[in-house]
Structures are given as structure tokens and as C-alpha cells.
Amino acid sequence: MVLVGNKVDKEDERTVSFEEGEKFAKELNILFVESSGKENKNVQEAFYMLTEDVINKIKNERTSTVGVNLINSNEIKKKKCC
């Protein structure tokens, strides 16, 4: 999970500081980023962070799993259509 502090373009209306958001995310053991859709700030980055975190967790599970045969995506043959 990623905690996203949104609307950072409205600094004068801020009710939660960066530090508070970061601390809360650490307590929950999740990622934290601040963003602004209006200014296109850290919107894609939030998704990249989440994706990277998921990939890393999958890799860690694969290396810690014993007795499971893992399939490389390159080994999967694509079926031809019609």
C-alpha cells in the first residue's frame, strides 16, 4: 500500500504536514508520497513506487519459498489465435 498525501499544490490549506504523513505511513509499514494532480507532481511516481514494491515483495517471496517450481514468463509459450 501507498499513503498518498494529495493536493500539495494547496500548501496554504494543508492540515497534515509531510512529517506527520511520513510518520503515519512508517507506523503502518507502508510507502508515503505527496502528490498534486493539478500540477502533475508525483502522480506517476506513486504508481511506480507501488509497482516496484509489489515486484520486490514477489521476488522476496520467491527466494524464500522452498520446494516450489517458479515459471519464468519467458518460458510460457503464447497460444496462437484463430
MDTraj code that builds the backbone (N, CA, C; nanometers):
import mdtraj as md
import numpy as np

residues = "MET VAL LEU VAL GLY ASN LYS VAL ASP LYS GLU ASP GLU ARG THR VAL SER PHE GLU GLU GLY GLU LYS PHE ALA LYS GLU LEU ASN ILE LEU PHE VAL GLU SER SER GLY LYS GLU ASN LYS ASN VAL GLN GLU ALA PHE TYR MET LEU THR GLU ASP VAL ILE ASN LYS ILE LYS ASN GLU ARG THR SER THR VAL GLY VAL ASN LEU ILE ASN SER ASN GLU ILE LYS LYS LYS LYS CYS CYS".split()
xyz = np.array([
    [0.0834, -0.1188, 0.0000],
    [0.0000, 0.0000, 0.0000],
    [0.0873, 0.1244, 0.0000],
    [0.0296, 0.2303, -0.0526],
    [0.0955, 0.3599, -0.0538],
    [-0.0012, 0.4626, 0.0030],
    [0.0457, 0.5393, 0.0985],
    [-0.0317, 0.6516, 0.1501],
    [0.0058, 0.7724, 0.0660],
    [-0.0938, 0.8333, 0.0015],
    [-0.0685, 0.9481, -0.0861],
    [-0.1301, 1.0723, -0.0248],
    [-0.0442, 1.1687, 0.0067],
    [-0.0909, 1.2993, 0.0517],
    [-0.1194, 1.3816, -0.0722],
    [-0.2450, 1.4109, -0.0961],
    [-0.2866, 1.4758, -0.2205],
    [-0.3032, 1.6266, -0.2025],
    [-0.3079, 1.6948, -0.3138],
    [-0.3317, 1.8395, -0.3207],
    [-0.2202, 1.9207, -0.2544],
    [-0.0963, 1.8784, -0.2738],
    [0.0147, 1.9543, -0.2169],
    [0.0318, 2.0900, -0.2844],
    [-0.0422, 2.1129, -0.3917],
    [-0.0401, 2.2440, -0.4561],
    [-0.1154, 2.3480, -0.3730],
    [-0.1920, 2.3035, -0.2751],
    [-0.2678, 2.3947, -0.1880],
    [-0.2000, 2.4017, -0.0510],
    [-0.0763, 2.4432, -0.0510],
    [0.0055, 2.4479, 0.0708],
    [-0.0600, 2.5294, 0.1821],
    [-0.1275, 2.6374, 0.1462],
    [-0.1900, 2.7239, 0.2465],
    [-0.3100, 2.6577, 0.3156],
    [-0.3632, 2.5488, 0.2573],
    [-0.4770, 2.4787, 0.3160],
    [-0.4360, 2.3470, 0.3813],
    [-0.3077, 2.3237, 0.3931],
    [-0.2555, 2.1977, 0.4471],
    [-0.3007, 2.1784, 0.5909],
    [-0.3473, 2.0555, 0.6197],
    [-0.3857, 2.0205, 0.7569],
    [-0.2957, 1.9116, 0.8143],
    [-0.2237, 1.8417, 0.7267],
    [-0.1318, 1.7364, 0.7689],
    [0.0057, 1.7669, 0.7110],
    [0.1056, 1.7744, 0.7969],
    [0.2417, 1.8032, 0.7483],
    [0.3008, 1.6801, 0.6809],
    [0.4042, 1.7038, 0.6017],
    [0.4755, 1.5937, 0.5385],
    [0.5250, 1.4966, 0.6443],
    [0.5818, 1.5527, 0.7514],
    [0.6373, 1.4703, 0.8581],
    [0.5307, 1.3816, 0.9230],
    [0.4104, 1.4366, 0.9438],
    [0.3015, 1.3583, 1.0029],
    [0.2600, 1.2438, 0.9103],
    [0.2491, 1.2744, 0.7818],
    [0.2126, 1.1716, 0.6842],
    [0.3173, 1.0629, 0.6766],
    [0.4422, 1.1033, 0.6736],
    [0.5519, 1.0080, 0.6675],
    [0.5561, 0.9197, 0.7925],
    [0.5369, 0.9817, 0.9084],
    [0.5371, 0.9066, 1.0350],
    [0.4231, 0.8050, 1.0380],
    [0.3058, 0.8467, 0.9960],
    [0.1897, 0.7577, 0.9941],
    [0.2135, 0.6398, 0.9009],
    [0.2698, 0.6676, 0.7833],
    [0.2994, 0.5605, 0.6876],
    [0.4012, 0.4626, 0.7461],
    [0.5011, 0.5144, 0.8157],
    [0.6008, 0.4265, 0.8775],
    [0.5373, 0.3391, 0.9846],
    [0.4440, 0.3949, 1.0617],
    [0.3740, 0.3167, 1.1640],
    [0.2959, 0.2011, 1.1016],
    [0.2431, 0.2246, 0.9826],
    [0.1663, 0.1222, 0.9118],
    [0.2544, 0.0340, 0.8240],
    [0.3836, 0.0680, 0.8173],
    [0.4796, -0.0051, 0.7340],
    [0.4391, -0.0023, 0.5863],
    [0.4009, 0.1173, 0.5405],
    [0.3644, 0.1358, 0.4000],
    [0.4428, 0.2531, 0.3431],
    [0.4366, 0.2684, 0.2134],
    [0.5064, 0.3761, 0.1447],
    [0.4299, 0.5071, 0.1608],
    [0.4998, 0.6183, 0.1421],
    [0.4367, 0.7501, 0.1512],
    [0.4902, 0.8413, 0.0429],
    [0.4010, 0.9171, -0.0181],
    [0.4391, 1.0171, -0.1175],
    [0.3331, 1.1270, -0.1161],
    [0.3770, 1.2475, -0.1438],
    [0.2822, 1.3588, -0.1594],
    [0.2676, 1.3870, -0.3079],
    [0.1474, 1.4270, -0.3477],
    [0.1216, 1.4472, -0.4903],
    [0.0280, 1.5645, -0.5144],
    [0.0226, 1.6011, -0.6420],
    [-0.0721, 1.7016, -0.6883],
    [-0.1136, 1.6650, -0.8301],
    [-0.2406, 1.6334, -0.8465],
    [-0.2911, 1.6055, -0.9807],
    [-0.2916, 1.7301, -1.0668],
    [-0.3201, 1.8415, -1.0052],
    [-0.3261, 1.9680, -1.0781],
    [-0.1912, 2.0035, -1.1385],
    [-0.0851, 1.9839, -1.0619],
    [0.0495, 2.0166, -1.1088],
    [0.1217, 1.8939, -1.1656],
    [0.0524, 1.7816, -1.1720],
    [0.1096, 1.6556, -1.2185],
    [0.2391, 1.6237, -1.1438],
    [0.2347, 1.6381, -1.0133],
    [0.3507, 1.6145, -0.9281],
    [0.3348, 1.4816, -0.8556],
    [0.4272, 1.3901, -0.8809],
    [0.4352, 1.2601, -0.8137],
    [0.3140, 1.1701, -0.8355],
    [0.2343, 1.1959, -0.9377],
    [0.1192, 1.1096, -0.9653],
    [0.1688, 0.9761, -1.0199],
    [0.2460, 0.9803, -1.1268],
    [0.3014, 0.8571, -1.1822],
    [0.3974, 0.7909, -1.0838],
    [0.4722, 0.8725, -1.0130],
    [0.5693, 0.8196, -0.9180],
    [0.5024, 0.7340, -0.8115],
    [0.3829, 0.7730, -0.7684],
    [0.3106, 0.6949, -0.6683],
    [0.2806, 0.5545, -0.7213],
    [0.2394, 0.5464, -0.8474],
    [0.2118, 0.4160, -0.9076],
    [0.3403, 0.3365, -0.9283],
    [0.4479, 0.4045, -0.9674],
    [0.5767, 0.3370, -0.9837],
    [0.6257, 0.2803, -0.8501],
    [0.6119, 0.3600, -0.7447],
    [0.6529, 0.3144, -0.6112],
    [0.5765, 0.1883, -0.5719],
    [0.4459, 0.1923, -0.5923],
    [0.3618, 0.0787, -0.5568],
    [0.3994, -0.0443, -0.6389],
    [0.4152, -0.0257, -0.7684],
    [0.4509, -0.1362, -0.8572],
    [0.5851, -0.1959, -0.8190],
    [0.6834, -0.1109, -0.7945],
    [0.8159, -0.1578, -0.7560],
    [0.8101, -0.2346, -0.6236],
    [0.7310, -0.1849, -0.5299],
    [0.7175, -0.2512, -0.4007],
    [0.6551, -0.3897, -0.4164],
    [0.5526, -0.3996, -0.4984],
    [0.4873, -0.5287, -0.5221],
    [0.5857, -0.6262, -0.5874],
    [0.6582, -0.5797, -0.6877],
    [0.7559, -0.6649, -0.7558],
    [0.8618, -0.7128, -0.6582],
    [0.9127, -0.6234, -0.5749],
    [1.0147, -0.6625, -0.4772],
    [0.9610, -0.7643, -0.3773],
    [0.8369, -0.7478, -0.3346],
    [0.7783, -0.8435, -0.2408],
    [0.7606, -0.9802, -0.3065],
    [0.7217, -0.9807, -0.4335],
    [0.7080, -1.1081, -0.5051],
    [0.8441, -1.1752, -0.5185],
    [0.9468, -1.0981, -0.5524],
    [1.0817, -1.1540, -0.5644],
    [1.1282, -1.2113, -0.4315],
    [1.1014, -1.1397, -0.3232],
    [1.1410, -1.1876, -0.1902],
    [1.0681, -1.3163, -0.1534],
    [0.9398, -1.3259, -0.1890],
    [0.8630, -1.4471, -0.1615],
    [0.9185, -1.5637, -0.2420],
    [0.9569, -1.5363, -0.3641],
    [1.0099, -1.6431, -0.4497],
    [1.1403, -1.6972, -0.3947],
    [1.2253, -1.6098, -0.3449],
    [1.3545, -1.6564, -0.2948],
    [1.3408, -1.7261, -0.1609],
    [1.2350, -1.6944, -0.0868],
    [1.2182, -1.7565, 0.0445],
    [1.1310, -1.8823, 0.0391],
    [1.0698, -1.9082, -0.0766],
    [0.9826, -2.0246, -0.0902],
    [1.0675, -2.1469, -0.1227],
    [1.0456, -2.2527, -0.0481],
    [1.1208, -2.3764, -0.0675],
    [1.0303, -2.4804, -0.1318],
    [1.0837, -2.5526, -0.2305],
    [1.0094, -2.6628, -0.2909],
    [0.9033, -2.6200, -0.3894],
    [0.9082, -2.4978, -0.4401],
    [0.8107, -2.4512, -0.5373],
    [0.8834, -2.4246, -0.6677],
    [0.8298, -2.4774, -0.7756],
    [0.8874, -2.4517, -0.9067],
    [0.8317, -2.3215, -0.9604],
    [0.9200, -2.2276, -0.9868],
    [0.8775, -2.0988, -1.0392],
    [0.8892, -2.1002, -1.1906],
    [0.7936, -2.0376, -1.2549],
    [0.7926, -2.0334, -1.4005],
    [0.8344, -1.8950, -1.4454],
    [0.9348, -1.8906, -1.5282],
    [0.9795, -1.7662, -1.5870],
    [0.8811, -1.7280, -1.6971],
    [0.8434, -1.6016, -1.7039],
    [0.7450, -1.5586, -1.8038],
    [0.7950, -1.5835, -1.9458],
    [0.9264, -1.5908, -1.9665],
    [0.9810, -1.6191, -2.0984],
    [0.9597, -1.7648, -2.1373],
    [0.9348, -1.8508, -2.0380],
    [0.9138, -1.9923, -2.0637],
    [0.7703, -2.0232, -2.1053],
    [0.6813, -1.9314, -2.0837],
    [0.5401, -1.9522, -2.1162],
    [0.5214, -1.9253, -2.2647],
    [0.4747, -2.0249, -2.3364],
    [0.4539, -2.0085, -2.4796],
    [0.3161, -1.9480, -2.5027],
    [0.3139, -1.8483, -2.5907],
    [0.1879, -1.7829, -2.6221],
    [0.1075, -1.8707, -2.7171],
    [-0.0207, -1.8800, -2.6913],
    [-0.1086, -1.9547, -2.7788],
    [-0.1411, -1.8693, -2.9002],
    [-0.1441, -1.9349, -3.0138],
    [-0.1800, -1.8626, -3.1357],
    [-0.3315, -1.8612, -3.1465],
    [-0.3779, -1.7513, -3.1917],
    [-0.5229, -1.7343, -3.2045],
    [-0.5679, -1.7702, -3.3444],
    [-0.6869, -1.8164, -3.3573],
    [-0.7612, -1.8488, -3.4787],
    [-0.6743, -1.8638, -3.6005],
])
top = md.Topology()
chain = top.add_chain()
for i, resn in enumerate(residues, 1):
    res = top.add_residue(resn, chain, resSeq=i)
    for name in ("N", "CA", "C"):
        top.add_atom(name, md.element.get_by_symbol(name[0]), res)
traj = md.Trajectory(xyz[None], top)
